[in-house]
Amino acid sequence: MAKLNSELAAFFETGDQPSEAEFGHLIDSMLPIPIVLPDGSTALTKATYQGHTLIVPDQTTASTFTMEQPAAAGERYKFIYGGAAVDAQDHIFTMTTALYKGAVQWINNTDGVDNGEAVLADASNDVILTLNTPGAYEVNFLALSTTVVYVWGFVGADNTPVFS
């Protein structure tokens, strides 16, 4: 299972003899196994989901993915859409109180012309990212601190992503 850098460092302090399991954690943290999320809203615990590539399949209802509040800088989540078509449902990402800072690049091709723009979060009051009926995305979240989380990536959708 992927571990935080602070947890990995504790395995390799002067005089320590890391166990086979601790070396396994180090390897898993370098190349974590992707996880396919379930259909529907999901609470994402750090122990299970943090540090992995999280694949969001087609959803049958608007789904909220709630990440645990960061306990330290460096905690990260990466989401990609793994559906087979433009999803008819919204995908919503939140950490409840951690403020988002950064941008996602919105790519829109509804009128036959490729259009794109950066959709910004300024860490003032944005705690939710809503992707309205997405067709493709990769969205990344990286904790700067326990209260501010950087967000970046791209979203291919007919509707503008919304930070709120």
C-alpha positions in Angstrom: 0.0 0.0 0.0 1.3 3.5 -0.9 2.5 5.5 2.2 3.2 9.1 2.8 6.8 10.3 2.5 7.0 10.9 6.3 5.9 7.3 6.9 8.5 5.9 4.5 11.2 8.0 6.0 10.5 6.5 9.4 11.3 3.0 8.0 14.8 4.0 7.0 16.2 6.0 9.9 19.8 5.5 11.0 20.2 2.1 12.6 16.9 0.7 11.3 16.6 -2.6 9.5 13.5 -2.2 7.3 11.3 -5.3 7.0 10.2 -7.0 3.8 6.8 -5.3 4.2 8.4 -1.9 4.7 10.4 -2.3 1.4 7.1 -3.4 -0.2 5.5 -0.1 1.0 8.4 1.8 -0.6 8.0 0.0 -3.9 4.2 0.5 -3.9 4.6 4.2 -3.2 6.8 4.6 -6.3 4.3 2.7 -8.6 1.0 2.5 -6.8 -1.6 0.2 -8.3 -4.6 2.0 -9.9 -8.0 1.6 -8.2 -11.3 1.6 -10.0 -13.8 3.5 -7.9 -17.4 2.2 -7.3 -20.5 3.6 -9.0 -21.9 6.3 -6.7 -20.6 8.7 -4.1 -17.6 7.5 -2.2 -15.7 8.6 0.9 -12.0 8.2 0.1 -9.8 7.3 3.0 -6.1 8.2 2.9 -5.1 4.7 3.9 -6.8 3.1 0.9 -6.9 5.8 -1.9 -4.2 8.5 -1.3 -1.3 8.2 -3.8 -3.1 6.0 -6.3 -4.5 6.7 -9.7 -8.2 6.6 -9.1 -10.3 5.5 -12.1 -13.9 6.8 -12.2 -16.2 4.6 -14.3 -19.5 5.6 -15.8 -21.8 6.8 -13.0 -25.5 6.1 -12.8 -26.1 9.1 -10.6 -24.4 12.3 -9.8 -21.5 11.2 -7.6 -19.4 13.0 -4.9 -15.9 11.8 -4.2 -15.0 13.1 -0.7 -11.3 13.0 0.1 -10.1 13.1 3.7 -8.7 16.4 4.9 -4.9 16.5 4.5 -2.9 15.9 7.6 0.4 17.0 6.0 1.8 18.6 2.8 2.4 16.1 0.0 -0.8 14.1 0.2 -2.1 13.5 -3.3 -5.0 12.1 -5.3 -5.2 11.6 -9.0 -8.5 11.0 -10.8 -9.0 9.9 -14.4 -12.3 9.2 -16.2 -12.5 5.6 -17.3 -16.0 5.6 -18.8 -16.9 4.4 -22.3 -18.8 7.5 -23.3 -19.6 11.1 -22.2 -21.1 10.5 -18.8 -24.7 11.8 -18.2 -23.9 12.4 -14.6 -21.9 15.0 -12.7 -18.6 14.1 -11.0 -18.0 16.2 -7.8 -14.7 16.3 -5.9 -14.4 17.8 -2.4 -12.3 17.8 0.8 -15.0 19.6 2.7 -12.9 22.4 4.2 -9.5 22.4 2.4 -9.4 25.3 0.0 -8.5 24.6 -3.7 -5.8 26.7 -5.5 -4.9 26.2 -9.1 -6.7 25.5 -12.4 -8.1 22.9 -14.7 -7.9 23.3 -18.4 -11.4 23.0 -19.9 -11.6 21.6 -23.4 -14.9 22.1 -25.2 -15.8 21.0 -28.8 -19.6 21.5 -28.8 -19.6 23.9 -31.8 -17.1 22.0 -34.0 -14.4 24.4 -33.0 -11.9 23.5 -30.3 -12.3 25.9 -27.4 -10.4 25.9 -24.2 -9.9 28.0 -21.1 -8.4 27.7 -17.7 -11.0 27.5 -14.9 -9.4 28.9 -11.7 -9.6 28.2 -8.0 -8.0 30.9 -5.9 -7.9 29.3 -2.4 -10.4 31.9 -1.1 -13.6 29.9 -0.8 -13.4 27.0 -3.3 -13.8 23.6 -1.6 -15.7 21.7 -4.4 -14.9 21.0 -8.0 -17.9 19.9 -10.2 -17.4 18.3 -13.6 -20.7 18.6 -15.4 -21.3 15.5 -17.7 -17.6 14.9 -18.4 -16.2 13.0 -21.4 -12.6 12.8 -20.4 -10.4 14.1 -17.5 -7.4 13.9 -15.4 -7.6 15.9 -12.2 -4.9 16.0 -9.6 -5.0 17.2 -6.0 -1.8 17.9 -4.0 -1.8 19.2 -0.4 0.3 22.3 0.1 -0.7 22.3 3.8 -3.6 21.0 5.9 -5.8 23.9 4.6 -4.7 24.5 1.0 -4.7 21.9 -1.8 -3.3 22.5 -5.3 -5.5 21.3 -8.2 -4.6 20.9 -11.8 -5.5 18.9 -14.9 -7.7 18.9 -17.9 -11.4 18.3 -18.4 -13.1 17.5 -21.7 -16.8 18.3 -21.4 -19.6 20.3 -23.0 -20.1 22.3 -19.8 -17.6 24.4 -18.0 -16.1 22.8 -14.8 -17.1 24.8 -11.7 -15.2 25.6 -8.5 -17.4 26.6 -5.6 
